Amino acid sequence: MFSQKDKMKSKLENMHLQERINYGYRKVIIMMLVSGLFSIVVIGMLFANTMHYVQNVTVADRAVKICRINVNSSARNIREMALNNYTSSYDDYEQTVERLLAEVNTQLKNLKNSGVIPDADCEEYASALTDWGNIGYSIMKEIKSGDKDKAAKVYQGVEALQAQDIADAVLYVTKQPRRVQISDMTIMANQQATGFTIHREE
């Protein structure tokens, strides 16, 4: 019984030189094609995985930005509600805050589903925002009940931003040359670490 190797050797020995060369070329070309196709498949898979990860990072980044913007906007609406003497506008403020915080909950789900941030960190972030939302709702409830003094204590010991501060920031952006792109800007009071973390002076 001849092995597969012996049969291949015998077949090559019976070939003329030109046939051997052509046979060798065909084998080399086939190997190159198989190797090339395999490389293309591997590169395609790596590219797809990379694009998927980049997409998830983009989703996570957008989710965090929207959460920050909406929490700060909610805080501003609650503050304006506390300073407004027209009770007829309270429902509008409350509905605006509810809409903003509902969007925060949606973005928190997007953040978790992206898989970019560890679950523990995501849960901690979500818990902090939930706590802030509960505080915000309780403040609005106190305002609507007429207890503005109690609600106003939330802002005691904090030097809030002024309209001029925002105007200066907008002016800075508009004065930049065309080569400069400002894609994000966060403005908070000096005593405010985040939308829900504030240092108060006694």
Secondary structure, 3 states (H helix, E strand, C coil): CCCHHHHHHHHHHCCCHHHHHHHHHHHHHHHHHHHHHHHHHHHHHHHHHHHHHHHHHHHHHHHHHHHHHHHHHHHHHHHHHHHCCCHHHHHHHHHHHHHHHHHHHHHHHHHHHHCCCCHHHHHHHHHHHHHHHHHHHHHHHHHHCCCHHHHHHHHCCCCCCCHHHHHHHHHHHHCCCCCCCCCCCCCCCCCECCCCCECCCC
